[in-house]
Amino acid sequence: MSAWDGGPPKSMAAEVAFHFTDQQVGYKAHFRSTFGETIKGEIFAVDKTTNCVIIHIHGTQLECADLFLLISHPYEKGENGLSTIRVLKMNFVKEVLELERPTSEPFVLAPLPPVDEVRCLQRETAAVKAAEEDAKKIGVGVSEVAQHIFDGLAKTLPCKWEGKSIIVMDEVVITEPYTPEHAKGPNQQVLQRVQKVLEGERQRVERGGATI
């Protein structure tokens, strides 16, 4: 049965972003995002203040674009072990393919599980640490070629920037212009290994047409 007030068709392509309403909580929704992703689940809640719709999906469905998925939270046992609660901005809803009333009355929403604050803090701490580590891989005030050399070295060796110098394995320091001769370190065996990898990366960059 169509859930549209006034009897519009069950399948409908919206010219503008579609907005769900409080009266449609509990309805089965099948729609397409502005990113082309298809979403199918039950409308858990609608928040007009943030312009978001919360969808309860049986099973996991996590292949969406980062901008489209604001929150993905494992909820309860579903068809393949999990259900997912997803919070989506309604301006990302482009085309409503199907919208149906619940098959049984009354529709009762199960309560959401409590938020594990300790786990959230742990995830936040881990995310900040990962972001800080990623930031160490971006040189400040260095050339594009220097960054390419760093990225190549970092594929096989632990590296970080210290000013405009590349620190490899916390032992070898490579200074501008990033040639094997400008690599210095106390351990000759480690130094020679780094110099060999460095020379290979410089040749690879040169083959790519960059001027060193």
C-alpha positions in Angstrom: 0.0 0.0 0.0 1.3 3.4 -0.8 2.2 5.6 2.1 1.9 8.9 0.3 -0.8 11.3 1.6 -3.1 12.2 -1.2 -2.3 9.1 -3.2 0.9 9.8 -5.2 2.5 6.8 -6.9 4.7 4.4 -5.0 7.7 5.1 -7.1 8.7 8.7 -7.5 11.7 10.6 -8.7 12.2 13.8 -6.7 13.3 16.9 -8.6 14.6 18.3 -5.3 15.7 16.7 -2.1 12.9 14.7 -0.5 12.0 15.3 3.1 10.5 12.6 5.3 8.0 13.5 8.1 7.2 12.4 11.6 4.1 10.7 10.4 6.2 8.3 8.3 8.1 6.9 11.3 7.9 3.1 11.1 7.4 3.1 7.3 9.5 0.9 5.0 11.6 3.2 2.8 13.5 2.4 -0.4 15.3 5.4 -1.8 18.4 6.5 -3.8 20.9 9.1 -2.6 22.4 12.0 -4.6 25.5 9.8 -4.7 23.6 7.0 -6.5 23.5 4.7 -3.5 20.3 2.7 -2.9 19.1 2.5 0.8 16.4 0.2 2.1 15.1 0.1 5.6 12.6 1.3 8.2 12.3 5.0 9.2 13.3 5.0 12.8 13.0 8.7 13.5 12.9 12.1 11.8 14.8 15.1 13.2 13.6 18.4 11.7 16.1 20.4 13.6 19.1 18.8 12.0 17.2 17.8 8.8 18.1 14.2 9.3 16.3 10.9 8.9 17.3 7.8 11.0 17.0 4.5 9.1 16.9 1.1 10.7 18.5 -1.4 8.3 18.2 -5.2 8.8 21.7 -6.6 8.2 24.7 -4.4 7.4 24.8 -1.9 4.6 28.0 0.2 4.9 29.1 0.9 1.3 27.9 4.5 1.2 29.8 7.6 0.6 31.4 9.3 3.6 29.4 12.5 3.2 26.1 10.6 3.0 26.7 8.4 6.0 26.9 10.5 9.2 26.6 7.7 11.7 26.6 3.9 11.3 25.8 2.0 14.5 25.4 -1.8 15.0 22.0 -2.2 16.6 20.4 -5.6 17.1 20.4 -9.1 15.6 19.2 -9.1 12.0 19.3 -11.3 8.9 23.0 -11.6 8.7 23.9 -11.1 12.3 23.5 -7.3 12.7 21.2 -4.5 12.0 22.4 -0.9 11.4 21.1 2.4 12.5 22.1 5.1 10.0 21.6 8.9 10.3 21.4 10.7 7.0 20.9 14.3 5.9 17.6 14.5 4.0 19.1 16.8 1.4 21.1 13.7 0.2 17.8 11.8 -0.6 17.3 12.2 -4.3 14.7 9.6 -5.4 12.2 7.7 -3.4 11.5 4.4 -5.0 9.1 2.9 -2.4 7.5 4.0 0.8 5.1 1.7 2.6 3.2 1.7 5.9 4.2 -1.0 8.4 2.4 -4.3 7.8 1.1 -4.6 11.4 -0.4 -2.1 13.9 0.7 -0.7 16.2 4.2 -0.1 15.2 6.5 -0.3 18.3 10.1 0.9 18.1 12.6 -1.0 20.1 14.8 1.2 22.3 18.3 2.0 21.1 21.2 0.6 23.2 22.9 2.9 25.6 25.9 4.8 24.3 29.2 3.3 25.6 31.0 6.5 26.5 34.3 4.7 27.3 34.3 3.1 23.9 33.5 6.4 22.2 36.4 8.1 24.0 38.7 5.2 23.0 37.7 5.6 19.4 38.1 9.3 19.5 41.6 8.9 21.0 42.6 6.4 18.4 41.2 8.6 15.6 43.2 11.6 16.9 46.3 9.6 17.2 45.9 8.2 13.6 45.3 11.8 12.3 48.5 13.0 14.1 50.5 10.2 12.5 49.1 11.0 9.1 50.0 14.7 9.6 53.6 13.6 10.2 53.7 12.3 6.7 53.0 15.6 5.1 56.0 17.9 4.6 55.6 21.6 5.3 57.3 23.9 2.9 58.8 21.1 0.8 58.5 20.6 -2.9 56.1 18.2 -4.6 59.0 16.0 -5.7 60.3 15.8 -2.1 56.9 14.7 -1.0 56.8 12.0 -3.7 60.2 10.8 -2.5 59.0 10.7 1.0 55.8 8.8 0.0 57.9 6.2 -1.9 60.2 5.7 1.1 57.3 5.4 3.5 55.9 2.4 1.6 58.7 0.2 2.8 60.3 2.1 5.6 59.0 4.0 8.7 59.4 7.7 7.9 58.5 11.1 9.3 59.2 14.7 8.5 61.3 16.9 10.8 61.2 20.3 9.3 62.4 19.8 5.7 64.4 16.7 6.6 63.2 13.1 6.2 63.8 10.9 9.3 63.9 7.2 8.3 63.7 4.4 11.0 64.5 7.1 13.6 68.2 6.6 12.6 68.8 8.1 9.1 68.4 11.8 8.3 67.9 12.8 4.7 68.3 16.5 3.9 67.8 18.5 0.8 68.1 17.8 -2.1 67.3 14.3 -0.9 70.1 12.4 -2.7 71.8 9.3 -1.3 74.8 11.4 -0.5 72.6 13.6 1.8 71.5 10.6 3.9 73.4 10.4 7.2 73.2 7.9 10.0 75.3 6.0 12.6 74.5 2.5 11.4 76.2 1.8 8.1 74.1 -1.2 7.3 70.9 0.7 7.9 72.2 3.7 6.0 73.2 1.7 3.0 69.7 0.1 2.9 68.0 3.5 3.0 70.4 5.0 0.4 69.5 2.1 -2.0 65.8 2.6 -1.5 66.2 6.4 -1.9 68.1 6.0 -5.2 65.3 3.7 -6.5 62.6 6.2 -5.5 64.5 9.1 -7.2 64.8 7.1 -10.4 61.1 6.3 -10.2 60.2 10.0 -9.8 62.4 10.9 -12.7 60.8 8.3 -14.9 57.5 10.0 -14.0 58.7 13.2 -15.6 59.4 15.2 -12.5 62.5 17.4 -12.3 64.6 16.7 -9.2 
